[in-house]
Amino acid sequence: MGAFFDLHNIFFTINGQGVSYLEFSAVIFGLTSVFLASLAKALNYWIGFVYSALLFIMFLQKNLYTNMLLQPVSIGILIYGLYKWTRPATGEKNGKYQLKISFLTPKQRIMHLVLLSVIVFIWGFILTRLHSLSDVFPPARAPYLDATVAGLMLMAQLLAARKKWESWIFWIVLNICNVILYISAGLVFMPIVAVCYLALNVIGIIHWKKEWKKQENYVENN
């Protein structure tokens, strides 16, 4: 079992770049979680727990400690999201007694963009200082770019935890950035994965809009 979690245990090679069993498993769990989320299924959170755990192990072996540190935060958001989706407050339930899909108000959208900017600034600043605190953390090559990606991910997760339609906008922007970054880094497998995530994001944004309309019709007829 230990060999399975070893990044040097290669599952297959694509264009000379090896993909380990651990990386491939993380991709499968990640895509499955997003697919279930696109269909508004609460099961996505249980799959998400495994996905975050696999990412934690993977980033630890790659010495990507800043990425690793984000995973406990992600797990915390997943726990919050699972609770919100399965135990909605009065007035937040849909016809299936689950958390209903909703939209942010224009004011809330502005507030979330401001919050994203704050997260990017604070996390970017931390990334520029981490290497001076310990040799464990290598100097950040593009701290504020990394912080932007992390900020988009956390914001998307927070909005998804509250079943806000706008979460998919953040996911789409994030994965467009990832496609560009992976290609510019000369990677082959990860751009393909990011495109798959992007396709699921599009499914999510369309399906959630349809589900929201069904909710509205249900409320009008009951």
C-alpha positions, 0 to 999 in steps of 0.5 A: 500500500505504501508504494501506491502513495509513492510519487515515483511509482509511475502508472503511465507516461505521456510525452515522456512525462510520468504520471504516478498512481497517486497523481492519477487517483487524485485526478479521478477523485477530483473530477468525480467530485466536480462532476457530482457537484455539477449535478448538485449532489451532496455526495461530492463532498465525501469524494472531496475529502479523499481528493484533498487528502490525496493532494496533501500527500502528493504536495508533501512528497513534492515539497510544495508545502504552501499548496499542502497547507491549503488542503486543511483549509479546503477540508474545513470548507468541505465540512462546512459545505456538507453541513450546509447542503444536507442541513439547510436552515428554514427557508433555504430548502428546495423541494428535495429538502436540501439546500437550494441554489441561489444567486449573490446580489450585485452588492454581494458580488462586489464584496466577494471580489473585494474579499478575493483581492484581500485573500490574494494580497495577504496570501501573496505577502505570506508566500514572499516571506515564508522562505525567510522563516524556514528553509523548508519553504523554497522561494516563491517564483510567482507568489501573487500568481500562486496566491491568485490561483489559491484565492480563486479556489478558496472563493469558489469552494466557499460559494459552492458550500453555500450553493451559490451559482456564481461559484462556477464563474470562479471555477471557470476562471481558475481552470482557464488560468490553470490551462494557461499555466500548465501549458506555459510550464511545458506540462502535457497531462495536467492541461488535459485534466484542467480542460476536463475540469473546465468542461465540468464547470460549464456543465455545472453552470448550466445545470445549476441554472436549470435547477434554480428555475425548477426551484422557482417553479416549485415555489410558485406552484406550492 
